[in-house]
Each structure stands twice: as C-alpha cells, then as structure tokens.
Amino acid sequence: MRKPFITAKIKKLFHGFSSVRSYKVDEAKARQLPLVIFYKDDTMTIYPKDLDKGIPNGYKIKSKQKEGQVYDLIDYDWKADPKIMQETLL
C-alpha cells in the first residue's frame, strides 16, 4: 500500500525556511498528495493547495545520485505541525 503523502527529509533550516528538492514538490503536485517535511523531531505538512506557495531559488543543481537529473530547491516558511500528546487523546 502506498503512503497517502510524499516525504522529504531536511537537515537544516536557512533563515527559517526549509528547502525541498523540486522533484519532490512536482511529485506531490502531480499526485495531489500532501508533502510532509521531516526536520529533527518535527514535521511540517504542506497540502496540495499550498504547494505553489513555495519560493524557487532559481539555481539548477545537478544530482549526485541520478546522472542527468537537474533540480532546484523550493523554499517554504517553516511552520512545524502541532504535536499531539497521547494523554490529550485519552
């Protein structure tokens, strides 16, 4: 069974922004699925209607993993999802 969302992991924030590779955003748009960004112990969910609100940085980056793949980074203002404590659910 496929996940009902697309995931991206980031290692750092830059001036409060999370940078996601454009092919992850494009996949989420094409499949109309939320993009869930993982950073340390936090997550941020970007729903399909908000995927266009990202800011492309304009620099083309050559992939070190896939030969011939070129992508750019799309920045989203980091707003972590609220944490739900198990005790509040009981």
C-alpha positions as CSV (number, residue, x, y, z in Angstrom):
1,M,0.0,0.0,0.0
2,R,1.3,3.4,-0.9
3,K,1.6,6.3,1.6
4,P,-1.0,8.9,1.4
5,F,1.7,11.6,1.2
6,I,5.1,12.4,-0.2
7,T,8.0,12.7,2.2
8,A,11.1,14.9,2.3
9,K,13.8,15.0,4.9
10,I,15.9,18.1,5.6
11,K,19.0,18.5,7.7
12,K,18.8,22.3,8.4
13,L,16.7,25.4,8.1
14,F,18.1,28.5,6.4
15,H,16.7,31.7,7.9
16,G,13.6,29.9,9.0
17,F,13.0,28.3,5.6
18,S,13.0,24.6,4.6
19,S,14.4,23.9,1.2
20,V,12.9,20.9,-0.7
21,R,14.0,19.5,-4.0
22,S,11.7,20.5,-6.8
23,Y,11.1,16.9,-8.0
24,K,9.5,16.1,-4.6
25,V,7.2,19.1,-4.9
26,D,6.4,18.2,-8.5
27,E,5.5,14.6,-7.5
28,A,3.2,15.9,-4.7
29,K,1.5,18.2,-7.2
30,A,1.1,15.6,-9.9
31,R,-0.4,13.1,-7.4
32,Q,-2.4,15.7,-5.5
33,L,-0.9,14.5,-2.2
34,P,0.4,16.4,0.8
35,L,4.1,16.9,1.2
36,V,5.4,16.1,4.7
37,I,8.8,17.6,5.5
38,F,10.8,16.0,8.4
39,Y,13.3,18.1,10.3
40,K,14.8,16.7,13.5
41,D,11.8,15.7,15.7
42,D,9.3,18.0,13.9
43,T,7.2,17.7,10.8
44,M,5.6,20.2,8.5
45,T,2.7,19.3,6.2
46,I,2.1,21.2,3.0
47,Y,-1.2,20.4,1.4
48,P,-1.7,20.3,-2.4
49,K,-3.4,23.7,-2.4
50,D,-0.4,25.3,-0.7
51,L,2.4,23.7,-2.8
52,D,2.5,26.6,-5.2
53,K,3.3,29.0,-2.3
54,G,6.9,27.9,-2.2
55,I,9.7,30.2,-3.4
56,P,12.0,28.7,-6.0
57,N,15.6,29.6,-5.5
58,G,16.4,29.7,-9.2
59,Y,19.7,27.7,-9.1
60,K,19.9,24.5,-11.0
61,I,21.6,21.7,-9.1
62,K,23.0,18.5,-10.7
63,S,22.1,15.4,-8.8
64,K,25.0,13.3,-7.4
65,Q,22.7,10.3,-7.2
66,K,21.0,10.2,-10.7
67,E,23.1,11.1,-13.7
68,G,21.5,13.7,-15.8
69,Q,18.9,14.8,-13.2
70,V,18.8,18.5,-12.6
71,Y,16.6,20.1,-9.9
72,D,16.3,23.3,-7.9
73,L,15.3,24.0,-4.4
74,I,11.9,25.3,-3.3
75,D,11.8,27.2,0.0
76,Y,8.9,27.0,2.4
77,D,8.5,29.1,5.5
78,W,9.0,26.5,8.3
79,K,5.9,26.1,10.5
80,A,6.0,22.9,12.4
81,D,2.9,20.8,12.8
82,P,1.4,20.9,16.3
83,K,2.5,18.0,18.4
84,I,-0.4,15.9,19.7
85,M,0.3,14.4,23.1
86,Q,-1.1,10.9,23.7
87,E,-2.6,12.0,27.0
88,T,-4.8,14.5,25.3
89,L,-6.3,11.8,23.1
90,L,-7.5,9.7,26.1
